[in-house]
Each structure stands twice: as C-alpha cells, then as structure tokens.
C-alpha cells in the first residue's frame, strides 16, 4: 500500500491522468480470503471502481478474482506467486516461477548441493511453490529429502519437529515457503540450533527485507533469496526509489520486491490510462500491452500472451548486517513463463529473455 501511495503521489505531482488527480480508496482485507472478497465487492459496487490494486497472499487473490471477473474489472497483483494461472482480468507484476524459482534452483544446485528439504506454511502458495521447486530440483538431478508444513500463524514450538528433521536428514539446503511473522521464528530457531548458514542455508522466495527486519542480523546472515528487486540493488533507479520511499515512510521502512512491483504497476496503469483515455478495463488492458516503464529493477512490460510481466531475476545473500547482497545477476530481462514450459535449471536464463522495445515506452 505504501509503494502504491508513493507512485500515486508521483503521478499526481506530474499532473495526474488526463489532467485529473488519482484518489486512493483503500480497503484492508487483513490477508483473509473471505474478507478480501467482501472488500473487492464493496469497492466495485459501492465505490464504482473498475481497477483494483493489491492482494498479497495467493489465497486472497484466488478469492478476489471471481469478483473481478464477474464485474469485468481488472486486478493488478504485485506479489510473486506459484504460477499456473491466467485471468484476462488480472495483471501479474510479481515474479512467476521461471523468474525466481528457476534461478534459485539453479544457484543452489550449482553452489550448495543437491539434497533439499522443504518447509512451508500450510496454505496454497507453499504447497504449489514446493511442487514447482521439487520439479526443478529433480530435473537438475537433485533430491527432495523431506517436505513439512507448519500452521499459517505458527508459534516457535511448531518448528521443533522441523529442526529435528533437518538434523536427521542433513540436507544441503532448506527451501522455505514459510510466510509472515513465522519466518523470523523459523530463522531464529535455525540459528539457535547451530546450523551453519553458509554450508547449509535457508533459501526462500518469500523472505524479503520486511521479514528480515523482524529477526536479528545473526539469524539472517548467510541465507538466500531470489527476487527481481532488493533494497540494496544499487542501481541509480533503485537508489532513487528507495530514497523516495524512505523519505516518505521513514528511514527504517523495509523496501521489498512486492513493494517495488506495487510501485511500478501503478505507474504502468497510469500510462495505460493516459494512452487509452478511459478507465474501461478492456481498453486499459489493450494499452498495457503497448507500453514499457523504467522500473527500479529495470525496464518492465506486460506480456500480451499471459498478462504477466517481463522481469529481471536475481539471487541475493544476507550479510552480517542483515542486508541482501546480490550474488547472481545475469543482467537479462526474462519473459514470464507461468507454466514453466520454456526452461529447465541447466539452461541459460537468457534463452527467452529478449523483449522488443516498444514505441510507447516511457
């Protein structure tokens, strides 16, 4: 929400859309699927909105999409997710599996080892993401040595059996799809257990700067995440975005990949609205397929074939100060492949990376 507000501020300062300012109408679903559906219905029916921006968990996206589709609206979804989905009423700006899981699997198999244990929160994204990662690991001749789940709102004691299984199976890496406040609990339990994160790291797609902020630097150090954007990416565009974000929301506010996607998708939407001259979703979608935006991670665009976004995959490791440092960056913009049919872990990440520059690019 903060990143969306920052983008709205910038758009309004530049004159708005068609000379009109954007007004944010905010509804809090509290990451509850039932409530998310109600909030979406209220926004469409009570406020007359056609474009909705948000949802974090896959369970909330899946609850909201039928409402969006029934009312012919449009949802902009900024979170990495498990893939294997398409809606002509959803713009997916977070990473698809071939833009984070594929790179993470390749990195781990090449540099950490082939034996992987999986731990996740018990809801749709971890189950599906673990299925995808298991396929990638096995295609790369690795082995899954265990798969375990903890409650969505886990407590420290819920990780006792997980730690015991890690000791018993001795994997080369632990792939975590634990989310929310439980992430810090898991990393702290891992540290107390005495595992060496450089020899036996936790690797995750869901551990961002926000989760790291809730744990000690000692618990964070050495662990790995794959994402298109990190707060310490260090490019001029990324530095400008981070500086603006922290000036607006505080110097200690963590800036995550999902925040960056929420930011650039608002700018993409504004360009599409300006180009279309209307907020009618069908025309906005058509315009979205004709534009690019210079996002903090690099230039992005929407693939007209699947409504997902061309993104820039990267892998980073947490240092002793709890800061992500990029350790693998192919420097390519990767075509979204939500069904994971174009690449395998051993293939070059640039095989399907090319995307033409469009005349409407901004």
Buried (B, 14 or more C-beta within 10 A) or exposed (E): EBBBBBBBBBBBEEEBBEEEEBEEEEBEBEBBBEBBBBBBBBBBEEEEBBBBBBBBBBBBBBBBBEBBBEBEBBBBBBBBBBBEBEBEBBBBBBBBBBBBBBBBBBBBBEBBBBBBBBBBBBBBBBBBBBBBBBBBBBBBEBBBBBBBBBEBEBEEEBBEEBBEBBEEEEBBBBBBBBBBEBBBBBBBBBBEBEBEBEEBBBBBBBBBBBBBBBBEEEBBBBBBBBBBBBBBBEEEBBBEBBEBBBEEBEEEBBBBBBBBBBBBBBBBBBBBBBBBEEBBBEBBBBBBBBBBBEBBBBBBBBBEEBBBBBBBBBBBBBBEEBBBEBEBBBEBBBBBBBBBEBBBBEEEBEEBBEBEEEEBBB
